[in-house]
Amino acid sequence: MSPDPSVLQLAMKSLLGSLLTLYMMALLLRWLAPWLELELSRGWLRVIPRAADPLINLMRRLLPPMGPMDWGPVAAVVLVWIVRIILVNY
């Protein structure tokens, strides 16, 4: 007997939402690492820059220069948040 399609869809949406939330947390950690004095080049933390930097660098290229503040990570988090809302809620 196969599972109900609605249950499978709900499970997939839940998994996708969790993965996108985890990615948003990685983006925020990458952004806050210098202030938290985290060494992202050691141990299991090496995964964070590899996962977060491609999207952050894309946002930095797309956004115009806006003073001394780096808005790339903020824009990346907002983008992932919007994608999460669209994919999980609809």
Residue frames relative to the residue before (quaternion, step in Angstrom):
aa qw qx qy qz dx dy dz
M 1.0000 0.0000 0.0000 0.0000 0.00 0.00 0.00
S 0.3044 -0.7673 0.5385 0.1694 3.61 -0.76 1.01
P 0.5634 -0.6094 0.4235 0.3631 3.59 -1.13 0.57
D 0.6233 -0.5356 0.4254 0.3790 3.53 -1.27 0.49
P 0.5225 -0.6604 0.4289 0.3270 3.65 -0.83 0.91
S 0.6403 0.5265 -0.3453 0.4399 3.60 0.98 -0.67
V 0.6267 0.5181 -0.3350 0.4761 3.59 1.08 -0.68
L 0.6514 0.5078 -0.3065 0.4732 3.58 0.99 -0.84
Q 0.6474 0.5073 -0.3172 0.4721 3.59 0.98 -0.81
L 0.6459 0.5175 -0.3127 0.4661 3.57 0.96 -0.83
A 0.6538 0.5054 -0.3081 0.4714 3.58 0.99 -0.82
M 0.6586 0.5007 -0.3099 0.4685 3.60 0.98 -0.82
K 0.6422 0.5092 -0.3243 0.4724 3.60 0.99 -0.79
S 0.6478 0.5186 -0.3160 0.4599 3.56 1.00 -0.81
L 0.6592 0.4993 -0.3018 0.4744 3.57 0.96 -0.87
L 0.6553 0.5074 -0.3082 0.4670 3.59 0.94 -0.88
G 0.6533 0.5120 -0.3106 0.4632 3.57 0.95 -0.84
S 0.6532 0.5108 -0.3075 0.4668 3.57 1.00 -0.80
L 0.6601 0.5027 -0.3077 0.4657 3.59 0.95 -0.84
L 0.6670 0.4870 -0.3068 0.4730 3.59 0.96 -0.80
T 0.6232 0.5207 -0.3375 0.4761 3.59 1.07 -0.68
L 0.6392 0.5164 -0.3154 0.4746 3.58 1.00 -0.81
Y 0.6455 0.5070 -0.3161 0.4758 3.59 1.04 -0.77
M 0.6270 0.5169 -0.3414 0.4724 3.61 1.01 -0.71
M 0.6423 0.5113 -0.3229 0.4709 3.58 1.01 -0.75
A 0.6303 0.5170 -0.3318 0.4746 3.61 1.05 -0.72
L 0.6329 0.5229 -0.3286 0.4670 3.60 1.02 -0.77
L 0.6729 0.4873 -0.2939 0.4727 3.57 0.93 -0.88
L 0.6456 0.5114 -0.3227 0.4665 3.58 0.99 -0.77
R 0.6260 0.5304 -0.3299 0.4669 3.57 1.05 -0.78
W 0.6692 0.5044 -0.2856 0.4650 3.56 1.01 -0.86
L 0.7599 0.3982 -0.1992 0.4737 3.59 0.94 -0.89
A 0.4201 0.7502 -0.4413 0.2567 3.59 1.23 -0.22
P 0.6653 0.4937 -0.3465 0.4399 3.67 0.81 -0.75
W 0.6856 0.4722 -0.2912 0.4713 3.59 0.98 -0.76
L 0.6923 0.4466 -0.2668 0.5001 3.56 1.13 -0.63
E 0.3462 -0.7686 0.4546 0.2877 3.55 1.38 -0.11
L 0.2867 0.7478 -0.5333 0.2725 3.55 0.89 1.02
E 0.3093 -0.7277 0.5853 0.1798 3.54 -1.02 0.84
L 0.1467 -0.8434 0.5151 0.0433 3.57 -0.06 1.34
S 0.6160 0.5502 -0.3578 0.4356 3.58 1.21 0.11
R 0.6832 0.4574 -0.2841 0.4933 3.59 1.26 0.16
G 0.8618 0.1644 -0.1162 0.4656 3.50 -1.21 0.62
W 0.8147 -0.2526 0.1950 0.4842 3.51 -1.16 -0.67
L 0.5500 0.6253 -0.3931 0.3900 3.62 1.23 -0.28
R 0.4949 0.6638 -0.4258 0.3648 3.61 1.26 -0.23
V 0.5726 0.6081 -0.3713 0.4055 3.58 1.18 -0.49
I 0.6203 0.5990 -0.3446 0.3710 3.58 1.00 -0.81
P 0.7003 0.4323 -0.3127 0.4743 3.68 0.70 -0.82
R 0.6273 0.5402 -0.3455 0.4419 3.60 1.02 -0.72
A 0.7053 0.4453 -0.2649 0.4838 3.58 1.02 -0.73
A 0.7584 0.4295 -0.2127 0.4417 3.59 0.90 -0.91
D 0.6317 0.6054 -0.3417 0.3431 3.60 0.94 -0.81
P 0.6251 0.5409 -0.3899 0.4058 3.68 0.82 -0.64
L 0.6986 0.4448 -0.2825 0.4840 3.62 0.86 -0.85
I 0.6369 0.5207 -0.3340 0.4601 3.59 0.97 -0.79
N 0.6668 0.4955 -0.3066 0.4646 3.61 0.91 -0.85
L 0.6155 0.5289 -0.3432 0.4728 3.59 1.07 -0.68
M 0.6622 0.4935 -0.3061 0.4736 3.59 0.93 -0.84
R 0.6305 0.5291 -0.3358 0.4579 3.61 1.01 -0.72
R 0.6626 0.4919 -0.3071 0.4740 3.59 1.05 -0.75
L 0.6984 0.4857 -0.2753 0.4477 3.59 1.01 -0.77
L 0.6944 0.4620 -0.2765 0.4773 3.59 1.04 -0.73
P 0.4505 -0.6586 0.5147 0.3135 3.59 -1.04 0.66
P 0.6125 -0.5387 0.4047 0.4134 3.62 -1.16 0.40
M 0.0482 -0.8166 0.5749 -0.0204 3.57 -0.84 1.02
G 0.7759 -0.3398 0.1830 0.4989 3.55 0.67 1.07
P 0.7801 -0.3710 0.2342 0.4460 3.57 -1.22 -0.38
M 0.5942 0.5843 -0.3665 0.4138 3.62 1.20 -0.31
D 0.3087 -0.7295 0.5829 0.1810 3.55 -1.01 0.88
W 0.1464 -0.8328 0.5328 0.0343 3.57 -0.31 1.30
G 0.4107 0.7387 -0.4529 0.2840 3.61 1.24 -0.05
P 0.6993 0.4503 -0.2927 0.4718 3.63 0.77 -0.89
V 0.6311 0.5270 -0.3383 0.4577 3.58 1.02 -0.75
A 0.6645 0.4945 -0.2979 0.4745 3.58 0.92 -0.91
A 0.6339 0.5302 -0.3294 0.4566 3.59 1.03 -0.74
V 0.6550 0.4981 -0.3127 0.4745 3.60 0.94 -0.84
V 0.6554 0.5028 -0.3168 0.4662 3.59 0.92 -0.86
L 0.6431 0.5225 -0.3238 0.4567 3.59 0.96 -0.81
V 0.6758 0.4739 -0.2948 0.4814 3.60 0.87 -0.92
W 0.6218 0.5443 -0.3354 0.4523 3.58 1.04 -0.74
I 0.6587 0.4956 -0.3016 0.4791 3.59 0.95 -0.90
V 0.6457 0.5112 -0.3179 0.4697 3.59 0.94 -0.87
R 0.6401 0.5291 -0.3186 0.4570 3.58 0.99 -0.83
I 0.6533 0.5070 -0.3157 0.4653 3.58 0.91 -0.87
I 0.6786 0.4920 -0.2985 0.4564 3.57 0.88 -0.93
L 0.7341 0.4440 -0.2556 0.4458 3.60 0.78 -0.95
V 0.7309 0.4383 -0.2518 0.4586 3.57 0.92 -0.81
N 0.7444 0.4259 -0.2407 0.4546 3.60 0.90 -0.82
Y 0.7695 0.3367 -0.2004 0.5042 3.62 1.09 -0.43
